[in-house]
Amino acid sequence: MGTASVSPKGLVMKIVATSDWRDAIEFETPMIVADLVPGEATRCFVCGHDSAPRPRTELWAVKHRHPNDHGGHVRFYCLDHRPAPVRNDPPPVITPAARSAARERRAAAPRKAPAAPERQAPVCPTCFIEIPPTGVCGMCGERIA
């Protein structure tokens, strides 16, 4: 998929992706294979290699997302195994009235009481480090009451 070449200054440039027919397919959207790429009959991904090849007019191409390849991967499916298209609904529109209502609910909600202030540990007057609960300075050994 990718190739490497050397620039005139000796730096290696890596081409990480190429453009082909798979780039025109939307993710998780079934499309007829014959409309995308011509070719001979092939098999459904789910039916497997033991199944009979089907004409490309009877197969659906679906590009799935892949965690290690930003371009995804394309699989061919027969009508029986074709995944349902994923709905990409637009985010809900928040009206100014809904926004102000949410703001009022937050203002009316009971507030949490402030946390109790953190206890200050005593400091050794000689070393100026915090004294552990034993009351004995770990640096100089002085006992602090």
ABEGO torsion letter per residue (X at the ends): XBBBBBBAAGBBBBBABBBBAAAABBBGBBBBAAAABBEBBBBBAAAEAABBBBBAAABBBBBBBBAABAAEBBBBBBAAABBBBBBBBBBBBBBAAAAAAAAAAAAABBBBBBBBBBBBBBBBAAAGBBBBAAGBBAAAGBBBX
